[in-house]
Amino acid sequence: MSATKGKNGLKSNVELGRDLDLYIVNEVVGQGLPLLTPRGATIKREIERFTIDEELKRGYLHTSTPMMAKSDLYKVSGHWQHYQDSMFCMNIGDEVLALRPMTCPFHFILYKSKPRSYKELPLKYAEMANLFRNEQSGELRGLTRVRQFTLADAHIVCRKDQIEQQFEEVLDLLKYSMDTLGIKDILYRFSKWDPKDKKKYIDNPKAWEDSQKLMKKILDKLKIKYKEAEGEAAFYGPKLDLQYTDVYGKEDTLLTVQIDFALPERYDMTYVDEKGNNVRPMVIHRSSTGATERVMAYILEKTQGALPAWLSPIQVRVINFTDRNTKYAEKIIEKIKKEIPNIRIDFDFDSVPLGGKIRNAEIMRINYIIVVGDKEEKEKKINVRIRGNKETKSMKTEEFIKLINEEIKERR
């Protein structure tokens, strides 16, 4: 899709990525394989740090699994039969390997590495996983749809009687993540199977009906407004898709939660219950912040690049009024860095008119512009301009440090 204006003249993430120096796409590298600049990588890193920290707080166990596997792994799950056209495959000696399009088979192998007791459940494996999907070239666009992406993926292995509570806890995590990231205007889609499509779906009508009734019960209990979509489920179970609309008016999936009744059986996953019997668990597949690249695209388009301070590539820029104020400006930077070591602060000491330097900072959507001149140096203060405000405020450096430190920590 070309980088034309979206509805109401809004810029797409393609345009914003270019204008704000966040990522590039290069023909030599290939379609659907964006290269993030240090600025773009900063946004990605902050989203993923937030995600991992929050998941750890909520009892997820983070793993690290291979980015490729033999085709045998995917044949067990059924992905090879249902998903092979979307996989990148290669012949290595006598083996056929594939870059992973999802992590669930790897997490199931981890689960099966030793006997499990009902006391261990729910067991919540999570991973910030690099995944690969062979999207059609006509579908590729910016950060929204790519061939390699990072997914905040997780699989909750639990008893059947735990499904309802675990599903509710997942939705609570999704709500918290969306609130923190500023994700709004989401449409909930209850994606169901199509009984007539024997090729796409596992043929187990009772399991489908039971799992769909369970998901509907949970959604209705939580009073979530949703629309039903037949034929949009995963091949192994129903799912709840959280849909959004981009600047072009195109609908796409941002987050998803799935109930899986089939793969635990295919991988022969069991646990020992309180009576000593081997019992089949259930699995919830979920993503807390979705594919990082797509979430970045969403946030960029919603904010038009005016990111909250905790996500901004550059949070503060210091500008000198004249060359004679440079040393004082450098002391201000040093003082701020000493109090907030990880702050992303830069400077513009070019010998050009002040107005031009301020405009450049505004174009790059920098949250705070600090200007120091003779007056500020004499009074031992700084002049602070908050993004979006024409008015400036004179304050002590200590006051500014407290202001921005709280804003970053609280992710406002």
ZIQUIRA-V942198 format. One record per pair of residues at least 24 apart in sequence whose ideal C-beta (glycine too) atoms are under 6 Angstrom apart, sorted by the first residue. I is the first residue (numbers start at 1). GAP is how many residues later the second one is. If there is no record, write none. Layout:
BEGIN
{{I;GAP} {I;GAP}}
END
This chain:
BEGIN
{{1;140} {6;241} {6;242} {7;242} {10;237} {12;235} {13;129} {13;130} {13;284} {13;287} {13;288} {14;128} {16;284} {16;289} {20;285} {31;106} {31;109} {32;103} {32;108} {32;114} {32;115} {33;114} {33;115} {39;274} {42;271} {43;253} {43;268} {44;248} {46;265} {47;245} {48;80} {48;244} {51;101} {51;237} {51;238} {55;71} {59;65} {60;64} {60;66} {60;94} {61;64} {62;64} {63;62} {63;64} {65;41} {67;33} {67;63} {68;29} {68;31} {70;25} {70;27} {71;25} {71;27} {73;32} {76;190} {77;28} {77;186} {77;189} {82;153} {86;47} {86;48} {88;44} {88;46} {99;33} {101;30} {101;32} {103;24} {103;26} {103;50} {104;51} {107;48} {108;159} {111;46} {111;158} {116;155} {117;155} {118;153} {118;155} {118;156} {121;37} {121;38} {122;34} {122;36} {122;40} {122;44} {123;34} {124;32} {125;30} {126;28} {127;26} {128;24} {129;24} {142;155} {143;150} {143;153} {143;154} {144;150} {144;153} {146;147} {149;142} {149;144} {150;142} {151;136} {151;140} {152;135} {152;136} {152;137} {153;134} {154;132} {155;128} {155;130} {156;128} {157;124} {157;126} {158;124} {160;122} {163;119} {164;54} {166;118} {167;51} {170;87} {170;116} {173;115} {174;81} {177;111} {177;112} {180;231} {186;56} {186;58} {187;56} {188;36} {188;38} {189;38} {189;40} {189;52} {189;54} {190;36} {190;38} {191;38} {191;41} {191;42} {191;48} {191;50} {192;38} {192;41} {192;46} {193;40} {194;36} {194;37} {200;35} {201;34} {202;34} {202;60} {207;54} {211;26} {211;27} {211;48} {211;50} {212;26} {215;44} {234;24} {236;24} {236;26} {236;27} {237;24} {244;54} {247;54} {254;36} {255;32} {255;35} {256;31} {257;29} {258;27} {260;25} {305;60} {306;59} {309;58} {309;98} {309;99} {310;98} {310;101} {312;55} {314;30} {314;32} {314;52} {315;29} {315;52} {316;29} {316;52} {317;29} {317;44} {317;49} {317;52} {318;29} {318;52} {319;29} {319;38} {319;52} {320;29} {321;33} {321;52} {325;47} {325;48} {325;52} {328;44} {328;49} {329;43} {332;50} {332;65} {335;62} {336;65} {339;62} {340;65}}
END
